[in-house]
Amino acid sequence: MNAARNYNDAANELKHISTMVQRLEQLVKRDDLDWQGTIVATPAYWRARIEANAELPPALQPQARLLLARLATLEARSERRGRRA
C-alpha cells in the first residue's frame, strides 16, 4: 500500500509539473514570459522539483526525463533571446 501511495504521489507531482511546463511553453511561444517575474516561471524551479524526486518509480522515470528535456528546451530558448531562465 505504501508503494502504491508513493507511486500515486509521484505521478500526481509529475502531472502537476507537466501542466506547468506546458503553460511555460505556451508563454514562451507567445513571447509573453517574464523570467524574472516569479520563481515558478523559471525552468530551474521545475527542474529542482523533478530532481527532488530522484527515487521515482521506474515506470515514471521516462516521463521525468521527457519533462527535463522540455525544460532544457525552454532554457535554451531563453538564452537565445538573451534572457536568463
N, C-alpha and C positions, 0 to 999 in steps of 0.2 A: 504494500500500500504506500509506503513512504517513497519508494522508487517511482511509482505512478504519479504521486503528487509532485515530486521533483521534476519529472518529465513534463507534466502539465504546466507547472510554474515556468519552466524554461521555455516551453512552446509559447506560452502567453507573452512572456517577455520579448521573445523574438518577433512575435506578431506585432506587438506594440512598436518595436524598433523599426520593423519593416514599413509600417504605416507612416512613421515619422520620416524615414529615409525617402519614401515616395513623395511626401509633401516637400521635402527639401529639393528633390529633383524637379518637381513642378515649379518651385520658386526660382531655381537656377535657370531653368529653361526660359522663364519669362523675364529673367534678369531682375528679379524682384526680391532679392535676399540681401539683407544687411548682416554680413558675417559677424560683425561686432555687436549687433543688437542684443543678443541674449545667448547664453551658453548653449541652450538647446537647439540653436540654429547653427551649431558648428558640427561638422562631421567628427571631430575629435571626441566630442561628448558621447556620441552614439557608439563610436569605436570602443571607448572605455567601458560603456555598458555591456557591449558584447564580450569584451575581453575579461570582464569581471565574472563572467560565467564560463570560465576556462574548462570546467568539468562538465560540459554539455553531454547529454546522452548521444551516442554515436549517430542515431537517426536524425539528430538536429544539427550535426556538425556541417553538412553541406549547405544548409540554409544560412548558418552563421558565416561560412566562407563567402557565400554569394553576397550577403549584406556588407561584409568587409570590402569586397571588390567594388560594390556600388559606391561605398563611402570613398574609396580611393579615387574613383572617377570624379566624384564631386570635388574632392580636394584638388585634383589636377585641373579641373575647370576653373576653380577659384584662383589657382596660381597663374594660369594663363591670362586671367583677367587682371592680374596684379593685386589680388586681394588675399588676405590671409584667412584660411579656414580655421 
